[in-house]
Amino acid sequence: MIEIQNLTKRYGNVLALKDVSFTVEKGEILGFLGPNGAGKSTTMNIITGYIPSTSGSVKVCGYDIMENPMEVKRRIGYLPENPPLYFDMTVIDYLNFVSQLKKVDKKIRIAQLNDIMELVGITEVRNRLIRNLSKGYKQRVGLAQALVGKPEVLILDEPTVGLDPKQIIEIRKLIKALGEEHTIILSSHILSEVSAICGRVVIIHKGEIAAVDTPDNLSKNFGKVSKMSVTISGPKNSVLGYINGIYGVRYAEATIEREKDVITYIIETDKDIDIRRTLFFTMAKAGYPIIELKSVGMTLEEIFLQVVTKEEKEVN
């Protein structure tokens, strides 16, 4: 659906992107992550045809952005971080204006706009001035304009920025629903949001791709330690003493006391050492039954920080 090959962008002597390559499959929701200045916005602006690349290629639905810019733009709906809204227009007038710009057939224009407003939940404010809408509704109007013309691809840049927790949940559900019919690139600083929505993640840092994989695979493959959560019935200090005495344990911490002397511990071990059997027999011998044991993967936040820190250390 989207093919990006060896994308490079220079601003004078500044190299903003260096040989960036990745693909987005049809129907996929791809998380696009990176710290400020990493090259996310530059990449998205090139994909949408807003700015040209210095070299490399972008193809959307088989069309090259340089050779067939109008065909590509026709297939993309873009929600920038600051939605391009006209505050002195009503919602319906603004969407009708966008519909005209995108050359939507007059015969289906009204029906399509009604469907879009219903989908994003703005039908009840269709006749209100955009300037009088809440931040959440303005964001929904921005999302609505991206959907005008039924594009196959949606590029969403920080779609929940500035929203309250309730609004974030609502927009998150909406994006997941949109993923059933659209291919989506989602850029967000809220990494828990990316984990909840995206099937695959691209991390960009200093203009280069630092990691590409599913959140689960990134969690398994990054880092030098494994982490597990174990709930054990027994006195805390004694249990911790036994755990720390097991070969391969780097760190152990009591986190939650579920009831008297029934405590959950987080244990970090060397990645290539499996302590589960040793832990079981050690606790059984001590007379402290294991109530629950499960693996705990790295969070996307931890992976992101590790990628960025690793890249910076290698540069220095």
C-alpha positions in Angstrom: 0.0 0.0 0.0 2.8 2.4 1.0 6.4 1.8 -0.1 9.2 4.2 1.0 12.6 3.5 -0.4 15.9 5.2 0.5 14.2 8.5 1.4 16.7 11.3 2.0 16.0 15.0 2.7 18.5 17.8 3.0 17.8 21.4 4.2 21.0 23.0 3.0 23.8 21.3 5.0 21.3 19.7 7.4 20.5 16.1 6.7 17.0 15.6 8.0 16.4 12.1 6.6 19.0 9.5 5.6 18.0 6.5 3.5 14.7 5.9 5.2 12.9 2.8 4.0 9.8 1.0 5.3 6.5 -0.3 4.0 2.9 -0.2 5.3 0.6 -3.0 4.3 -3.0 -2.6 3.3 -5.3 -2.4 6.3 -2.3 -2.0 8.7 -2.2 0.6 11.5 1.5 1.6 11.8 2.9 3.5 14.7 5.5 6.1 13.7 7.6 7.1 16.6 10.6 9.3 17.3 11.8 12.2 19.6 11.3 15.8 18.5 13.5 16.6 15.5 13.8 12.9 14.5 12.3 13.4 11.1 8.7 12.2 11.6 7.0 15.3 10.3 9.5 15.6 7.4 8.7 12.0 6.4 4.9 12.5 6.6 5.1 15.8 4.7 7.0 14.0 1.9 4.5 11.1 1.8 1.6 13.6 1.5 3.3 15.6 -1.2 3.6 18.7 0.9 7.4 18.9 0.4 9.7 17.0 -2.1 12.5 14.6 -1.1 16.1 15.2 -2.0 16.3 11.6 -3.2 14.5 8.3 -2.8 10.9 7.3 -3.6 7.4 7.2 -2.1 4.7 5.1 -3.7 1.1 5.0 -2.5 -1.2 2.3 -4.0 1.4 1.9 -6.7 1.7 5.6 -7.7 4.9 7.5 -7.2 4.5 10.8 -5.4 6.9 12.6 -7.8 5.4 11.2 -11.0 1.7 11.1 -10.1 1.2 13.6 -7.2 -2.5 14.1 -7.8 -3.2 10.3 -7.8 -1.3 10.0 -4.5 -3.0 12.9 -2.9 -6.4 11.6 -3.9 -5.7 8.5 -1.9 -4.4 10.2 1.3 -6.3 11.8 4.1 -4.0 13.9 6.3 -4.6 15.1 9.9 -1.6 17.3 10.9 -0.8 18.1 14.5 -2.6 21.4 14.1 -5.8 20.7 12.0 -6.3 23.1 9.1 -9.6 24.5 10.4 -11.3 27.8 9.4 -12.7 29.0 12.7 -15.3 31.4 11.1 -17.0 28.7 9.2 -19.6 26.2 10.5 -18.7 22.6 10.6 -20.9 21.6 7.6 -19.7 24.6 5.6 -16.1 23.8 6.2 -16.5 20.1 5.3 -18.4 21.1 2.2 -15.6 23.4 1.3 -13.0 20.6 1.8 -15.3 18.3 -0.3 -15.2 20.8 -3.2 -11.4 21.1 -2.9 -11.1 17.3 -3.1 -13.5 17.3 -6.1 -16.0 14.9 -4.6 -18.9 14.2 -7.0 -21.8 16.6 -6.2 -24.3 13.7 -6.4 -22.8 11.9 -3.4 -21.3 14.9 -1.5 -24.1 15.5 1.0 -24.6 11.8 1.7 -20.8 11.3 2.2 -20.5 14.2 4.6 -23.5 13.0 6.6 -21.9 9.6 6.9 -18.5 11.1 8.0 -20.1 13.4 10.6 -22.0 10.5 12.0 -18.9 8.3 12.1 -16.7 10.8 14.0 -19.6 12.0 16.2 -20.0 15.6 15.1 -23.5 15.5 13.6 -25.0 17.5 16.6 -22.5 20.4 16.1 -22.7 20.5 12.3 -24.2 24.0 12.3 -22.0 25.5 15.0 -19.0 27.8 14.3 -15.8 25.9 14.6 -14.3 28.6 16.8 -16.9 27.8 19.4 -16.2 24.0 19.6 -14.2 22.3 22.3 -10.7 21.0 21.6 -12.0 17.5 21.3 -14.7 18.5 18.8 -12.1 20.5 16.8 -10.0 17.4 16.6 -12.9 15.4 15.4 -13.6 18.0 12.7 -10.0 17.7 11.7 -10.3 14.0 11.4 -13.5 14.4 9.4 -11.8 16.5 6.8 -9.1 13.8 6.4 -11.9 11.3 5.7 -13.6 13.4 3.0 -13.2 11.7 -0.4 -12.9 8.3 1.2 -9.1 8.0 1.0 -7.5 4.6 1.3 -4.7 5.9 3.4 -4.9 8.1 6.6 -1.8 9.8 8.1 -2.5 11.1 11.6 0.0 13.3 13.3 -0.6 13.5 17.1 -4.4 13.0 16.8 -5.0 13.1 20.6 -2.7 16.0 21.5 -4.3 18.3 24.1 -7.3 16.1 24.7 -8.5 15.1 28.1 -8.5 11.3 29.1 -12.1 10.8 28.0 -11.6 12.4 24.7 -8.4 10.4 24.1 -10.2 7.1 24.7 -13.0 8.2 22.3 -10.5 9.2 19.5 -8.5 6.0 20.1 -11.6 3.8 19.6 -12.4 5.8 16.5 -9.0 5.3 15.0 -9.2 1.5 15.7 -12.6 1.5 13.9 -11.1 3.4 11.0 -8.4 0.8 10.7 -10.9 -1.7 9.5 -11.3 0.2 6.2 -8.2 2.3 5.9 -4.4 1.9 6.0 -3.1 4.2 8.8 0.2 5.8 9.8 -0.2 7.1 13.4 2.4 9.4 14.9 2.0 10.0 18.6 4.1 10.8 21.7 1.6 8.8 23.8 3.4 5.4 23.5 0.8 3.5 25.5 -1.7 4.7 22.8 0.5 3.3 20.0 0.8 0.0 21.9 -3.0 -0.2 22.2 -3.7 0.7 18.5 -0.9 -0.3 16.3 0.1 -3.7 14.9 3.6 -2.6 14.0 6.0 0.2 15.0 8.7 2.2 13.2 11.1 4.2 15.4 13.0 6.9 13.7 15.9 8.8 15.4 18.1 11.5 13.9 16.7 10.9 10.5 17.4 7.2 10.4 15.2 4.1 11.1 16.3 2.7 14.5 13.8 -0.1 14.8 10.8 -1.8 12.9 8.7 -4.5 14.4 5.5 -5.4 16.3 5.3 -4.1 19.9 5.4 -7.7 21.2 8.6 -8.6 19.2 10.3 -5.3 20.2 9.5 -6.2 23.8 11.0 -9.6 23.5 14.1 -8.7 21.6 15.3 -5.5 23.1 17.3 -5.3 26.3 19.7 -7.5 28.1 17.3 -8.7 30.8 14.1 -10.6 31.2 11.4 -9.6 33.6 8.8 -11.6 35.4 6.0 -11.0 37.9 5.5 -13.7 40.6 3.1 -13.8 43.5 4.3 -15.9 46.4 2.8 -16.7 49.8 5.4 -16.2 52.5 7.2 -13.5 54.6 8.6 -10.8 52.3 12.2 -10.6 53.6 12.6 -14.3 53.6 11.2 -14.7 50.1 13.4 -11.9 48.8 16.4 -13.6 50.3 15.7 -16.8 48.5 15.0 -15.1 45.2 18.2 -13.0 45.3 20.1 -16.2 46.0 19.1 -17.8 42.6 21.7 -17.7 39.9 20.9 -15.2 37.2 18.7 -12.9 39.2 19.8 -9.3 38.8 17.1 -7.5 40.8 14.0 -8.4 42.8 11.5 -6.0 44.3 8.3 -6.5 46.3 5.5 -4.5 44.7 2.0 -5.4 45.9 0.8 -7.1 49.0 -2.4 -8.7 47.9 -3.2 -10.0 51.4 -1.1 -10.8 54.5 2.2 -12.4 53.4 0.9 -12.9 49.8 3.1 -10.5 47.8 3.8 -9.9 44.1 7.4 -9.5 43.2 9.1 -8.2 40.0 12.2 -10.1 39.1 14.8 -9.2 36.5 17.2 -11.8 35.2 19.9 -12.2 32.6 18.1 -12.6 29.3 19.5 -16.0 28.5 18.9 -17.6 31.9 15.5 -19.2 32.7 15.0 -19.3 36.4 11.4 -20.6 36.5 12.2 -24.2 37.5 14.8 -23.2 40.0 12.4 -20.6 41.5 9.6 -23.2 41.8 11.8 -25.8 43.5 13.4 -23.2 45.8 10.0 -21.9 47.0 8.6 -25.4 47.3 11.5 -26.4 49.5 11.1 -23.3 51.6 7.3 -24.0 52.0 6.3 -20.8 50.2 3.8 -21.6 47.4 3.8 -19.7 44.1 0.3 -18.3 43.5 1.0 -16.8 40.0 3.9 -16.5 37.6 4.0 -14.6 34.4 6.4 -12.9 32.0 6.5 -9.1 31.9 7.7 -7.6 28.6 9.4 -4.2 28.2 6.9 -1.4 27.7 7.1 0.6 24.5 8.3 3.6 26.5 11.3 1.5 27.8 12.1 0.3 24.3 11.8 3.8 22.9 14.2 5.2 25.6 16.6 2.4 25.1 16.7 2.9 21.3 17.2 6.6 21.6 19.9 6.3 24.4 21.7 3.6 22.4 21.9 5.7 19.3 23.1 8.7 21.2 25.8 6.7 23.0 27.0 5.3 19.7 27.3 8.8 18.2 29.2 10.1 21.2 
